[in-house]
Amino acid sequence: MTDCPPRLEKKLVTRLLAWYDQHARVMPWRAIRPQAPNPYHVLLSEAMLQQTQVATVIDYFNRFTEAFPTIDDLAVADEQQVLKLWEGLGYYRRARNLHACARQIVSEHDGVVPNTVEQLLKLPGIGRYTAGAIASIAYDVPAPILDGNVVRVLSRWFAITDSTDEKPVKEQLWALADRLVPDKRAGDFNQAMMDLGAMICTPKSPACLTCPMNKHCQAREQGIEETLPKRTPKNKPTKVTHHVVSIQRKDQFLFTQRPADGLWSNMWQMPTFETVSEKVLPDQIKEQLGLQVGKLKQCQSFKHQTTHRTITFTHWQASNVTGRLRKNAGLWRRLDQLGDLPLAKPQLKVVASLQ
Ligand code: SF4
């Protein structure tokens, strides 16, 4: 177990909070003292920030809070409206979980976001990190957090040279985060760790010279900061191909809904076929949609990365479309009338290329 004497703990906390008071990033969901944080805004921002950069989240957060100013508004919203506002942010399961959270908070907690880690962990999609972040940021509960930024910062402060992907090392980091989080200003401390990781203690070329923690950082002292945190090499993502076919009838295009399970569940797309060869596309279109198409013209091709897959999207334009669309197989829509159809993220690129 990495040793952290109480005096050092105190120094780390004091220095970091002093730095945060001067350099905290301004974000629309962050309360500026003495203003109290809005727990609904904290919940919303934490859902959006998972796997996503702050700069990307800001517009989405503003649009969401305009459409759903309170948690009650979000709870009664239609799922397709929620997904439409989430469109382009990716990882759509987060949107569904957030929506389910709002409903549960309204039905079980009178619309008040719970203030304990234990209660927060009972909400859909809320894990240890998010529960700690909400409890500490919204209510100043001294709960630890451990995300990518905090892992990097702690592994450098304490020169942890084992892989941070290994469970015992993760637990060691959780224990350190728990010991460090102060009883007062817990939310600020956790946010300061995240800000330091995002602004100074960056993955590559950390700015040690200007870092407020450089006198207490063991990795810096040993000159190994750029080698940390250590990671276990991951399996390579599988390569797959998705063929997107734009099928036009007058000024309308055909859109189909994805299955309720799996990637981009229930989102809308132009007919998309997960197959290696484009030669089978006309047969698949006939079989699934009931339509005959003539020659397919290849348009753009682009890659989309998910956690486990590298997907090459190839866009084809169909011509000479005949036949009758199978019942419930899809909807015909003009491209300027997609307001109620949440589109899977890569489909936005295809649609944009046709506008
Ligand atoms: S001194 Fe360098 S490695 Fe240590 S916390 Fe600061 S930026 Fe990170």
Residues whose N, C-alpha, C, O or C-beta is under 5 A from the ligand:
A	BS01	SF4	R156 I200 C201 P206 A207 C208 C211 M213 N214 C217 R220 E225
